[in-house]
Each structure stands twice: as C-alpha cells, then as structure tokens.
Amino acid sequence: MARVFVYGTLKRGQPNHKVLLDGANGRAAFQGRGRTVEPYPLVIAGEHNIPWLLNLPGQGHRVAGEIYVVDEQMLSFLDEFEGCPDMYQRTPVRVTVLEWEGRQGTPEEMPATDGTLQCFVYSTASYAPEWVRLPHHDSYDSRGEHGLPYNPRENR
C-alpha cells in the first residue's frame, strides 16, 4: 500500500476521479484532505488546460488536495495514466493533514504527531520555461474561476 496525494483532475468531483473508483484499476481509499508542506507552482497549461504541479519546491503556494491509500495495482495504473516517467514523475512530498477520515489501525499508517504524512505526488520537472510565469494556484477545480476548462481525454 502507498499514499498518493492528488491535487487536480483525480480529486472528488473532478473529471478523472472515476479512475480511482474503478476496481479494475486496483484499490484506492480516500483518507482525507491535505496541503503540501512546501509551496509548489500549480499551473494550468497546454492545449487541454491540464493542471501541472511543477517540481520547484519553495515556489508557488502550499497546494491543497486529497490523500488516498492505493494498492500496487492502482499505483501501477496511476503511473501509466499519468504518463510516468515521461509526462509526470512520481515523487515523495510531505503533506499537512487538514482533515483525516482514514481508518487504518497501525501507527505507521496514521499522520505523524506533527500532522504530516509522506505521500507520492505526480509532479513534473519537464515543462516549457514560460509555465513558471503562469498564474500559480493553491487548489484546482476544472470549472474554477481561472476560466481554463479542462479538456477530458475522451474529447481529445
């Protein structure tokens, strides 16, 4: 089992959340909401208005998202779904827990005493240089006020 922090289209209510619910992809269990300990630039870029977390710790905002525990099958599925390692890279990140709904019983699966967890996140170190100058967001909603509607995969 692994923890994954999602900040974009995989969150509940977003266009790709359904892949986390599909048992054919493996198992994913919602644990709670969190925010990255370090700030990162979260930008919306490309012709399909995809949310990207640029792997530039210390820049941008502390990004809000959701924490899931996934099995190996789901982790492998997510790697493929996110184009890892070419489009996104799966990297560890510290997340401050804002709301915890996890029901695990072992101490190593619970948040640390400082309220943080280590999670995998799909971020990118491969992006056009001008993306750094795009507006940085602290959370993502495909229908947000940013006015950049996400173009779902099935429409491309």
N, C-alpha and C positions, 0 to 999 in steps of 0.2 A: 504494500500500500504506500502511496505517496500523496503529499499535499500539493495541490495546484491552486494558484491564485489567478483568477480570471478578472479582467478589467474592461472587456469590450463586448463583442457580439456573442460571447458564450454565457454572459450573465443572464439571470432570470429575466424574462420579458424582452430579451433581445433576439435578433433573427437566427442565430446559430445555437441557441440554448438547447434546442431539441436533440442535438447530438449527444449531450450529456445525459439525457433521459432515455436514450435508445440502448436497451440492454444488449443488443447485438454488438455494440461497440465496447462493452465492458461495463464496469460498475463505477458510478460516481455518486457520492453522497455529500450534499450540502452541509457545511459545518458552521458557517457564519459569514459575517461581513468584516472586512478589514481595510487597512490603508497601509501603503508601503511605509516603512520606517524612514527610508531615504527618499528625497524627491527624485522624480524622473520626468523627462518630457513625454507626455502622452499627446500625440498629434493625430490628426485625421488627414490622410494623404492618399494620393494616387487616383487613378480614374474611377475607382469603385468606392472611394471615401472610406477606406479601411482605417480602423484605429490601430496605431502603432505605439508601442512603448519603446522609446529609443534607449539603448543601453548606455546611458550617460548619467550614472548616479551622481547626485548632488545638484543637478539642474532640474528645472521644471517645478512640479508640485508633488506632494505626497498623494499618490493615486489611490482612489477608492475602488474596491472590487469585492469579489466573493471568494471564499475559501472552500475547496472541495477536497475530499479524500477519494482517490481513484485507485483502482487495481491496475496491475501491469498491462492488461489488455486495453483498458481505456487510455493509459498513458501512451502506449504504442499507437493507438488510434489518433490521439491528440497530436502526437509528433507528426504523423502523416498529414492530418487535417491542417495543421499549422505550417506545413512545408518545412519542417525542421530537418536538417540544419540550414537549408538554403535561404528561405524567406524569414523565418524566425529561428531563434536559438532558445533552447530550454535552459534557463539559468536559475540558480538559487537566489532568493531575495527574502529579507526579513519583513514580516508583516505585523503591524499592531492590530490586535483583535479589537473590533468595535462592538460586535455583538456575536455571542457564541451560542450556537444551537447544537454543537457536536455532542454526541452521547457516548463517546468511547470511554472505556473504563481504565485504560492503562495510563500512567503518568506521562510517558514519553509521547503520547498522542494528544495531550492537553496543552494549552498555551503555557509558556514559561511564566514564572512568578511575576515578570515584568509585563505580562500580557502580550508577548510577541510569539510568533511562530516562524519557522523556516519553511518556505514554500518554493515550489518551482513556478516560474513565470515564463511566458513566451514573449521575449523582447527581441529587438533586432540591433545589430551593430552594422548592418548593411542597408544603407539608405542614401538617398540623394542629399548632398550637403545642404541644400536650401530647406529641407524639412526641419532643421534645427531652428529656423527662423519662423516657422509656422506657429500659430497660437498653441500654447500648452494648456491642457485641460486637467482638472483634478478628478473628473469622473467622465464616463462616456454613456451616452444614450443615443441610439441610432436615429432617434427622432428629436434630438435635442435642439436647443436654441442656436446651435452653431450653423444650422441651415445646410448641412452637408449630409444628405440622406445616404445611408449605406446601400450599395447595390448588391443584393444577395447573389450567392454563387449560381443559383439556378437561373438567374436572369442574364448571366454573362455569356 
